[in-house]
Amino acid sequence: MLPYGRQSIDDSDIAAVSAALTSDWLTTGPRVDEFERTLADFVGSGVEAVSVTSGTAALHVAYAAAGVGRGDRVVTSPLTFVATAAAATLLGAEIDFADVDIDTGLIDPDSVAGLVGDRTRVIAGVDYAGVPIDVPALRRAAGDVGALIVEDAAHSIGARRGGRAVGVAADLTTFSFFPTKNLTTAEGGAVIGSDATLVAAARAFKNHGLVRDRARQRTPDEGPWHQEVHSFGLNYRLPDVLAALGISQLARLREFAARRDQIVARYDAAFADADDLTTPVVPADAEPVWHLYPLRVPAERRRAIFETLRADGIGVQVNYIPAYWHPVFEDLGYRRGQCPNAEDYYRREISLPLFPGLGDGDVERVIDSVLRAVA
Ligand SMILES: *Cc1c(COP(=O)(O)O)cnc(C)c1O
């Protein structure tokens, strides 16, 4: 079965991980610092990167740093992996699901504007498939309620919108480095921010809220062993062994993105004239880094087409079931029908294989199979 996504590991990655494994540091050593610096430099000037153990941890950290808690509301997109909403729910917030743009699948600022209220603490958009959200439009939608913008950029590291790199526009941006994503540390993620207070809060939450700086401690004279917890947190520390992989993968990201672009261009061209197929729509000011290739087919035939492709050995996926369809949200009172565009997108969507190691022959095989399946 051809997978829909797959990591690309070469000798440079293996050498980097081997060197970390035989060094003095397996975790929280020099490679974590180097990865965070390299990542911040890659994103843009003026930002800091806080590495964590997954994209889900990154969202949890970002919401915690934004002060999300009981009584707060978070507006987000339902066309995402459930973690975008679940991480805020775990902090006690209630979720308002905004609908998406019917063409792009990106959170719709007009829908957001209709949901924002005094208790809205965060508006969290998702860079679906690798196409960045419109952060300035979301800020306008937020009006003057003081909500922060969190960008779930699990799909889009290296992309740009309105001439700005993903990571510099939102208050906090989160990455995932899961193997199918655009670069991998096996499990891993990061939070990007430029506001010193938000970044410090993120750093505290990922490491138990520990304060080791004596100048900030309440009882610094306790002894040389002393450290204090000033706020509750968790252990979301990325190990050095995985940071080593992140450093070598980041050096390869532009090459990965270029190959992903080529494949997307070939898919787009092959499906452009097919009546029953809708290829991904990109806003004029967006420069995506493609994580998914979300093809849309007639809803009533989606399941049959999906099963035909799987039977052909094409490992297609569906991204995503609307988050509030999950029973955990249904049990909280969320109902089907509330975001018609997201539901329509979901009902028609099939993600085709897309990863740097996908050969030209594989791409043609996917195209043939799709065209036969929809004929
Ligand atoms: C993958 C993903 C996550 C979660 O990242 P993990 O590293 O798997 O925890 C969150 N949001 C989106 C949109 C994702 O695709």
The ligand as an SDF file (V2000), in Angstrom:
LIG
                    3D

 15 15  0  0  0  0  0  0  0  0999 V2000
   -0.9650   16.4770   13.4880 C   0  0  0  0  0  0  0  0  0  0  0  0
   -1.8330   17.5950   13.9130 C   0  0  0  0  0  0  0  0  0  0  0  0
   -1.9430   17.9810   15.2630 C   0  0  0  0  0  0  0  0  0  0  0  0
   -1.3370   17.1900   16.3760 C   0  0  0  0  0  0  0  0  0  0  0  0
    0.0270   16.9750   16.2550 O   0  0  0  0  0  0  0  0  0  0  0  0
    0.7020   15.6830   16.9390 P   0  0  0  0  0  0  0  0  0  0  0  0
    2.1610   15.9530   16.7820 O   0  0  0  0  0  0  0  0  0  0  0  0
    0.2360   14.4740   16.2070 O   0  0  0  0  0  0  0  0  0  0  0  0
    0.2800   15.6660   18.3790 O   0  0  0  0  0  0  0  0  0  0  0  0
   -2.7020   19.1000   15.5690 C   0  0  0  0  0  0  0  0  0  0  0  0
   -3.3330   19.7860   14.6170 N   0  0  0  0  0  0  0  0  0  0  0  0
   -3.2790   19.4480   13.3210 C   0  0  0  0  0  0  0  0  0  0  0  0
   -4.0000   20.2660   12.3030 C   0  0  0  0  0  0  0  0  0  0  0  0
   -2.5500   18.3190   12.9350 C   0  0  0  0  0  0  0  0  0  0  0  0
   -2.5190   17.9620   11.6440 O   0  0  0  0  0  0  0  0  0  0  0  0
  1  2  1  0
  2  3  1  0
  2 14  2  0
  3  4  1  0
  3 10  2  0
  4  5  1  0
  5  6  1  0
  6  7  2  0
  6  8  1  0
  6  9  1  0
 10 11  1  0
 11 12  2  0
 12 13  1  0
 12 14  1  0
 14 15  1  0
M  END
$$$$
